[in-house]
Amino acid sequence: MTRVLLVSANTGWNLVNFRFGVLAAARARGWRVIAAVPPDPVADARLRELGCEVEHVALDSVGLSPPRDLRTLLQFWRLMRRHRPSHFFSWTPKPNVYGAIAARTFGVRAVLNVSGLGSVFIADSLLTRFVKLIYRFAFAGARTIFFQNATDRDLFLAARLVRVDQAALLPGSGIDLEHFKPAPGLLEGNPPVFLLIARLLRDKGVEEYAEAAAALKQGGVNARFQLLGAVGVANPTAIPTDQLERWIESGTVEYLGEAGDVRPFIAAADCIVLPSYREGTARVLLEAGAMGKPVVATDVPGCRDPVVHGQTGLLCAPRSAGALADALAAMMALSPDARRTMGKAGRVRIEAIYDQRIVIDRYMAELER
């Protein structure tokens, strides 16, 4: 009898780009894999090419809406009843919550991944407290809950949202070290190129990045500051399009748009920047390290973990354009050899800790338990 694994994330793109190795390994072991995702023709086609079945569910990634969230819960409940999976893997908040509740109803072994806490957890509000109650109820029946850094795990344990026997650590989603290889050296040209890769959100530190770039340019620094990522996304902290246009018109930043493959952009940069307020494990820092690029990031959970300050990159205080500007200036002050040494050290660290095979092995162990 074929064993059934139901997997879910808030987008099919998430599964294709970050969980492909886990899904491929499950398929190679004979599992029937069903992906529960919102409709996306491109991602759906990639999942089917891998041998996965695709079921569409409505996943509202913005805020709480009782009618829409109830619909999501019912859709997961129907999927569990129809396909009778033995395991359920999920990687984003709504599937973690409503998929886990449905899985508990049918005795399905739920393995969840808290890949970041998001803006709701960054703030302290009545909404935060309500969301924590939902998490506590949903997670009660889960077999394993993976966290991408110890700070998030300890926060959930301290708030009694999870039990000690459930909580485990993973090195993010891992990185494909063959796909992300070192670029052929730093550009070492003038002006140096800094690149921030992220959705254009305040929580990613995009405003501080633009302010730091403006301050450095006003001080006579000759450098290029680039942005790569989606603008106008459905998120309460999204940077308004007109704000981005003002930065571009003033010459503060260069906007590169969106890209399905970030490797050429990383290769063309001298340093990768991520001034985020908080992450699970910052994927872009893993990609930059794997490609041998030095980084500048904030000293917060999920950013500090992949970076060794002074060895693989520089860390600075979060939410501070001044601190970020100082770190960028310090990176520029290093010699090309020093930056190259940082990049090489970053590659070594990523190889040792963040190889995606580590992550795949952990998930396969969950399937065979």
ABEGO torsion letter per residue (X at the ends): XBBBBBBBBABAAAAAAAAAAAAAAAAAAGBBBBBBBBBBAAAAAAAAAAGBBBBBBBBBABEBBAAAAAAAAAAAAAAAAAAGBABBBBABAAAAAAAAAAAAAAGBBBBBBBAEAEAAAABBBAAAAAAAAAAAAAAAABABBBBABAAAAAAAAAAGABBAAABBBBBEAEBBAAABBBBBEBAGBOBBBBBBBBBBBAAAGAAAAAAAAAAAAAAGBBBBBBBBEBBGBBBAABBBAAAAAAAAAAGABBBAEBBABAAAAAAABABBBBABABBBBBAAAAAAAAAGBBBBBBBBBGAAAABBBGAAEBBBBBGBAAAAAAAAAAAAABBAAAAAAAAAAAAAAAAAAABAAAAAAAAAAAAAX
